[in-house]
Amino acid sequence: MHRPEPDPSGFANALASRQFGVAGADLLAGGIPLRELAARYGTPMFVYDGGVIRRNYRALAGALSGFARVHYSVKANPAAAIIRLLRDEGAGVEIASLGEYRAARAAGVSPEDILFAGPAKSAHELESVAGGIGEIHLESFEEIDRLKAIAARLDVTVPVAIRVNPVASAQGGAMRMGGKPAPFGFDEETIAEVVGQVQSAPGLDLCGIHLFAGTQILDEAVLLAQWRHGIDVAERVADIAAHPLKTIDLGGGLGIPYFAGDGELDLAKLSRGLALLRQRLKSAPRLAGARIVVEPGRFLVGPAGIYVAGINAAKISRGIRFLITDGGMHHHLAASGNLGQVIKRDYPILAPARMNAGEGSPATIVGPLCTPLDTLARKAEMPDLAAGDLIAVLQSGAYGRTASPVGFLSHPLPSEILVENGNIEIIHLRDAS
Ligand SMILES: *Cc1c(COP(=O)(O)O)cnc(C)c1O
């Protein structure tokens, strides 16, 4: 793994120049200074650089070429413009609600390219998609019964996969979902019974399996071990079912660096490691024709997003410098450290219109909410900044607005725009009234 220097401000600046580019004092997105975008559309705003999403997609699809197809996990960022960009690149999607299904269809994704997971799909959701979907990933016995009844009533055959909660195998994700009790999918120990139930339902066509063992994994060896386990489970399911599988969905979870000192996934190593998995697939006749799917969210869109906020006040309180901004945890819960993080560390953060200001001094950057939870950075190195200046949080394209308590304190939703090669596509404009 490549390790950047453990210096937060150096890390943020390195990400900025590598991913977006800097011209003089300005951080660019899609070739446009963030300062100009902020002046034009107002803050707070999320800016997504379409070129970065494309680059990440192509790098991953290239590394997995001939092994797996990439499906974008829409929950990372459901903006239609982003789904459309990834569809145009060749990605399928993975969704987890009827709302995401509709977003994907509105963005032009074909029904057969949509995979539907989620632990509590309602009868309404299942009924709405049953006639036009790539696969529904079954996660409970109630869901099997529910979908069986719907398939009979609509007189359709629904392609399904069994979501398996794997026994403890590879470790390493920040949030692990394998080996422990979990509401997601069926425990691996129970798959024989599950396969029996699915096969006894005439309207359900058992196509494959789905595993998702953890998120934010930065070690390719961990991913490869999980995928290897997924193939073992697939073979077992195919043997119990006594017929070949069409799909093996190995999940998402590919990580990105957030903090100084974080490694990065090594796609070249990941790609080399696939040789063994290919051999393993060849050794299982019932998996020979299976399509492999990988369904990342964060990896594709996380690095492309920048959250830009404007400073409303700068003050010193008992020796600590506070920068008080119009943006905060109501738009970006993850950056505030309140989205399940055990240790609160600062996301990469910088002053996007003061890129050449040199050494800064420590600042605590907070938002407009009346709670100390609303802190975007605790020890940022920032130049001298005052009301009217900007701050920018990098690595903010995944689990940003969509994973934030946007109703808390009743501020407007942030503007969201997609930029690429000087072109701007508006996703949402903040209602400033
Ligand atoms: C959230 C989720 C993903 C995407 O996870 P990332 O860590 O963003 O890659 C993929 N599959 C399922 C089932 C999910 O719930």
The ligand as an SDF file (V2000), in Angstrom:
LIG
                    3D

 15 15  0  0  0  0  0  0  0  0999 V2000
  -23.8160    0.2810    0.8890 C   0  0  0  0  0  0  0  0  0  0  0  0
  -23.7410   -0.9080    0.0660 C   0  0  0  0  0  0  0  0  0  0  0  0
  -22.7910   -1.0150   -0.9570 C   0  0  0  0  0  0  0  0  0  0  0  0
  -21.7500    0.0380   -1.2290 C   0  0  0  0  0  0  0  0  0  0  0  0
  -20.8170    0.1190   -0.2210 O   0  0  0  0  0  0  0  0  0  0  0  0
  -19.4650    0.9770   -0.4210 P   0  0  0  0  0  0  0  0  0  0  0  0
  -18.7310    0.7650    0.8320 O   0  0  0  0  0  0  0  0  0  0  0  0
  -19.8890    2.3930   -0.6500 O   0  0  0  0  0  0  0  0  0  0  0  0
  -18.7790    0.4130   -1.6160 O   0  0  0  0  0  0  0  0  0  0  0  0
  -22.8140   -2.1350   -1.7510 C   0  0  0  0  0  0  0  0  0  0  0  0
  -23.7140   -3.1220   -1.5470 N   0  0  0  0  0  0  0  0  0  0  0  0
  -24.6420   -3.0630   -0.5790 C   0  0  0  0  0  0  0  0  0  0  0  0
  -25.5890   -4.1720   -0.4130 C   0  0  0  0  0  0  0  0  0  0  0  0
  -24.6820   -1.9670    0.2620 C   0  0  0  0  0  0  0  0  0  0  0  0
  -25.5880   -1.9220    1.2370 O   0  0  0  0  0  0  0  0  0  0  0  0
  1  2  1  0
  2  3  1  0
  2 14  2  0
  3  4  1  0
  3 10  2  0
  4  5  1  0
  5  6  1  0
  6  7  2  0
  6  8  1  0
  6  9  1  0
 10 11  1  0
 11 12  2  0
 12 13  1  0
 12 14  1  0
 14 15  1  0
M  END
$$$$
